[in-house]
């Protein structure tokens, strides 16, 4: 069956629909090729100007409140989990777990010897929840968008928490595609390789004054914890205020991020990107609801992600064969997350993906299904 050749007229113009590293627009790649920054010092004005512009554009995109700071550092969002354990969580955290990535942050805090065992509230894959509010919790953590399952959760300050408790929200696959009110969160952090169509090697976070004060108190020179410099949020914030990172950053990532932010803002900012991702994802969900062989994996429409659409197929469909056939025809990275089983498809519809290419993808899926589905099972 892998010999099936989809008619060229049906194929998307760009076949990249990944939920890991996501589609990079050709214009951004051209800007990277022509950039004079590659191979130059990140301490010099040319690179620092790009960092400054990235920070300013992110603040504009999110209407960042006064007193908040855009902080960036070396590593990805997984590095930020380690940093949170050193610089933001004082004694005990509470986590909502409803997928592989929200589980991994909870696991990191569970292994941190100077922290108490975290509170962990779980929801089944395909559903979601917010963290449980308990006395003695000083940090609450969840994902705005669980990349593994396609569940989106609200960003809101939880009620009934202890005074000064921080809200830490992983926005890696949400940032730049789903809006958030920054007054409701103390650290909205992300890697830029999804909606921001960049590469790896950096984490970025919108940090509230409360988060910056907590870090300063926990990691201060006198009575604070010993913290490796690379996991010290205060050092990262100090460097970011100078439009630098502590160590050499991934320059290609910065160039691509800057280019993507310019494209977003030139086209209308947050309203533009959120309407675009909603358009693309709604096309997928409407198709799945109408298809006799498929359904949205996330049953509750209110929890369905506008940037990662996960589809489940019934027993008549050989989903791995479907995905491999599409891959052979140049439609890439729609396989399900490895922990979710084999009867699914995960479609990344981040900001750079053209909505009309999503419709072409769905036409291709229908074409293949007509030829591989076992209608008698």
C-alpha positions in Angstrom: 0.0 0.0 0.0 2.9 2.4 0.5 3.2 2.5 -3.3 0.1 4.7 -3.5 0.8 7.9 -5.3 -1.5 10.8 -4.4 -2.3 12.9 -7.4 -0.1 16.0 -7.4 -3.1 18.3 -7.7 -4.4 17.2 -4.3 -1.1 17.7 -2.4 -0.5 20.7 -0.1 2.0 23.2 -1.3 3.9 22.6 1.9 3.7 19.2 3.5 5.1 20.1 6.9 2.5 19.5 9.7 4.7 18.6 12.6 4.0 19.2 16.2 7.7 19.1 17.2 9.9 21.4 15.2 7.3 23.1 13.0 7.1 24.5 9.6 9.5 27.5 8.9 8.2 29.9 6.3 10.5 30.1 3.2 10.7 33.9 3.7 12.2 33.3 7.2 14.7 30.8 5.8 15.7 33.4 3.2 16.2 36.0 5.9 18.5 33.5 7.7 20.5 32.8 4.6 21.0 36.6 4.0 21.7 37.4 7.7 25.2 38.7 8.4 25.0 37.6 12.1 25.9 33.9 11.8 29.4 33.4 13.1 29.6 36.8 14.9 29.8 37.6 18.6 26.6 37.7 20.7 28.2 40.4 22.8 28.4 42.9 20.0 25.7 45.4 19.0 24.5 43.6 15.9 23.3 40.5 17.8 22.2 42.4 20.9 20.0 44.6 18.6 18.2 41.5 17.4 17.7 40.3 21.0 16.3 43.7 21.9 14.0 43.6 19.0 12.8 40.1 19.9 12.0 41.2 23.4 10.2 44.3 22.3 8.2 42.4 19.7 7.1 39.7 22.2 6.1 42.4 24.6 4.0 44.1 21.9 2.5 40.8 20.7 1.3 40.0 24.2 0.6 43.6 25.4 3.0 42.8 28.3 2.1 44.6 31.5 4.4 47.1 33.2 6.9 45.5 35.5 7.0 42.2 33.6 10.1 41.2 31.8 10.9 39.1 28.7 13.7 36.8 29.9 15.6 34.4 27.6 18.2 31.8 28.4 20.2 28.9 27.0 18.5 25.6 26.5 14.9 24.7 25.8 11.7 24.6 27.8 12.9 21.4 29.5 15.8 23.5 30.9 13.3 25.9 32.3 11.8 23.1 34.4 15.2 22.6 36.0 15.5 26.3 36.5 12.0 26.5 38.1 13.2 23.9 40.7 16.1 26.1 41.6 14.9 29.6 41.1 11.0 29.7 41.5 9.7 26.8 43.6 10.4 27.5 47.2 9.1 24.4 49.0 6.3 22.6 47.2 4.6 22.8 43.9 1.2 21.5 42.5 1.0 20.2 39.0 -1.8 19.3 36.6 -0.9 16.3 34.5 -2.8 15.5 31.3 -0.2 14.4 28.9 3.5 13.6 28.5 5.0 17.1 28.9 2.9 18.2 31.9 3.9 14.8 33.4 7.6 15.5 32.8 7.7 18.7 34.7 6.0 17.0 37.7 8.6 14.3 37.5 11.4 16.8 37.6 10.1 18.4 40.8 9.6 14.9 42.3 13.3 14.2 41.9 14.5 17.5 43.3 16.0 16.7 46.7 15.5 20.1 48.3 11.8 20.3 47.4 8.9 18.5 49.1 7.0 15.9 47.1 4.7 17.8 44.7 0.9 17.6 44.6 0.0 15.9 41.3 -3.6 16.0 39.9 -4.1 13.9 36.8 -6.7 13.8 34.1 -6.9 11.0 31.4 -5.1 11.6 28.1 -7.6 13.5 25.9 -8.9 15.5 28.8 -7.5 18.2 31.0 -7.6 19.9 34.4 -6.0 22.7 36.4 -3.8 22.0 39.4 -5.3 21.2 42.8 -5.2 24.1 45.2 -3.7 23.1 48.6 -2.3 24.9 51.7 1.5 25.1 51.6 1.9 25.2 47.8 4.0 28.1 46.6 4.0 27.3 42.8 1.3 25.9 40.5 2.2 24.4 37.2 0.4 23.3 34.1 0.5 23.5 30.3 -1.5 26.0 28.2 -1.3 23.4 25.4 -0.4 19.8 26.0 1.5 19.1 22.8 1.3 15.3 23.2 -2.5 15.1 23.2 -3.9 18.3 21.7 -5.6 19.6 25.0 -5.7 23.3 25.6 -6.2 24.7 29.1 -6.9 28.3 30.3 -4.2 30.6 31.7 -5.8 32.0 34.9 -4.7 32.8 38.4 -6.1 30.1 40.6 -8.3 31.2 43.5 -7.8 30.1 47.1 -4.1 29.8 46.8 -1.6 30.9 49.5 -0.5 34.5 49.3 2.4 34.9 46.9 1.9 31.6 45.2 3.3 31.7 41.6 1.5 30.5 38.4 4.0 28.7 36.1 2.5 27.9 32.6 4.3 26.0 29.9 3.3 27.7 26.6 5.8 25.9 24.3 3.2 24.9 21.7 0.7 27.7 22.6 2.9 30.8 22.5 2.3 32.8 19.3 -0.8 30.8 18.5 -3.1 31.0 21.5 -3.5 34.3 23.5 -2.9 34.7 27.2 -3.4 37.4 29.7 0.0 37.9 31.3 -1.5 39.4 34.4 -2.8 35.9 35.3 0.6 34.2 35.2 4.0 34.7 36.8 6.0 32.7 34.2 4.6 32.0 30.8 7.6 30.1 29.3 8.2 28.5 25.9 10.7 27.3 23.3 10.3 29.0 20.0 10.2 26.1 17.6 6.4 25.8 17.2 4.2 28.9 16.3 7.4 31.0 16.3 8.8 28.7 13.5 12.3 29.0 15.0 14.9 26.4 16.0 16.0 25.0 19.4 18.6 26.2 21.9 16.7 28.9 23.7 13.9 29.3 26.3 11.9 32.5 26.7 9.6 33.6 29.5 7.4 36.4 30.4 8.2 36.9 34.1 6.1 38.9 36.6 7.6 41.0 39.3 6.7 38.3 41.8 8.6 35.7 39.9 11.7 37.9 39.6 11.5 38.7 43.3 11.1 35.0 44.2 14.2 34.2 42.2 16.2 37.0 43.8 15.3 35.8 47.2 16.0 32.1 46.6 19.3 32.6 44.7 20.7 35.7 46.4 24.4 35.9 47.2 24.0 35.8 51.0 21.4 33.4 52.3 20.1 32.0 49.0 20.5 28.5 47.6 23.6 27.5 45.6 22.3 27.5 42.1 24.3 26.7 38.9 24.6 29.9 36.9 22.8 28.3 33.9 19.8 27.6 36.1 19.7 31.0 37.8 16.7 33.0 36.7 18.1 36.2 38.3 21.2 35.9 36.2 19.2 35.2 33.1 17.0 38.3 33.8 20.1 40.4 34.3 21.6 39.3 31.1 18.4 39.7 29.2 18.1 43.3 30.4 21.4 43.8 28.6 20.0 42.0 25.5 22.3 39.1 26.0 22.2 35.5 27.2 24.6 34.1 29.8 26.3 31.9 27.3 26.4 32.0 23.5 22.9 31.7 22.2 21.7 29.9 19.1 21.9 32.7 16.6 19.9 31.0 13.9 17.1 30.6 16.4 17.2 34.3 17.2 17.2 35.3 13.5 14.2 33.1 12.7 12.3 34.2 15.8 12.8 37.8 14.9 11.7 37.3 11.4 8.5 35.4 12.5 7.6 38.0 15.1 7.9 40.7 12.4 5.6 38.7 10.1 3.1 38.2 12.9 3.0 41.9 13.9 2.9 43.2 10.4 -0.2 41.1 9.7 -2.2 42.1 12.8 -0.4 40.6 15.8 -2.2 38.3 18.2 -5.6 38.6 16.5 -4.0 37.5 13.2 -2.3 34.5 14.6 -5.1 33.2 16.8 -7.7 33.6 14.0 -5.3 31.7 11.6 -4.7 28.8 14.0 -8.4 28.6 14.8 -9.3 28.5 11.1 -6.9 25.7 10.5 -7.8 23.6 13.5 -11.6 24.0 12.9 -11.2 22.6 9.4 -9.6 19.5 11.0 -12.2 19.1 13.7 -15.2 19.6 11.3 -13.7 17.1 9.0 -13.2 14.5 11.8 -16.7 15.0 13.1 -18.2 14.4 9.7 -15.9 11.5 8.7 -17.3 7.9 9.4 -13.8 6.6 10.2 -12.5 9.4 12.5 -13.3 11.5 15.5 -11.5 14.3 17.4 -9.4 12.6 20.2 -10.3 15.4 22.6 -14.0 14.8 23.1 -14.8 18.1 24.8 -14.8 20.9 22.2 -13.9 23.4 24.8 -10.6 21.6 25.5 -9.6 21.1 21.8 -6.3 22.7 20.9 -6.3 25.3 18.1 -2.7 24.5 17.3 -2.3 20.7 17.7 -5.3 18.7 16.3 -5.3 15.1 17.4 -7.6 12.7 15.5 -8.5 9.1 16.5 -9.5 6.5 13.9 -11.7 3.5 14.3 -10.7 -0.1 14.0 -11.3 -0.2 10.3 -8.4 2.1 9.6 -4.7 1.1 9.7 -3.5 4.5 11.0 0.2 3.7 10.8 -0.2 2.7 7.2 -2.2 5.9 6.5 0.5 8.0 8.1 3.4 6.2 6.3 1.5 6.5 2.9 1.1 10.2 3.4 4.8 10.5 4.4 5.9 8.7 1.2 3.9 11.4 -0.6 5.7 14.3 1.2 3.2 14.9 4.0 5.4 14.9 7.1 5.3 14.4 10.8 1.6 13.7 11.4 2.2 10.5 13.3 0.8 10.4 16.9 2.8 11.1 20.0 4.6 7.9 20.9 2.8 7.4 24.2 -0.7 7.7 22.8 -0.9 4.5 20.7 -1.1 3.8 17.0 -4.7 4.6 16.1 -4.2 8.3 15.9 -2.9 11.2 13.9 -1.5 14.5 15.3 -1.6 17.5 13.0 0.3 20.6 13.8 -1.6 23.7 12.6 0.8 26.3 14.0 0.8 29.9 12.8 3.0 29.3 9.7 0.8 26.6 8.3 -1.5 27.8 5.5 -5.1 27.0 6.3 -5.7 26.0 2.6 -2.9 23.5 2.9 -4.8 22.0 5.9 -7.8 21.5 3.6 -5.5 19.9 1.0 -4.1 17.6 3.6 -7.6 16.5 4.6 -8.4 15.8 0.9 -5.3 13.6 0.7 -6.3 11.7 3.8 -9.7 11.0 2.3 -8.1 9.9 -1.0 -5.9 7.4 0.9 -8.7 6.2 3.2 -10.7 5.3 0.2 -8.0 2.9 -0.9 -6.8 1.4 2.4 -9.8 1.3 4.7 -11.2 -2.2 5.6 -14.9 -1.4 5.4 -15.9 -4.9 6.5 -14.2 -5.0 9.9 
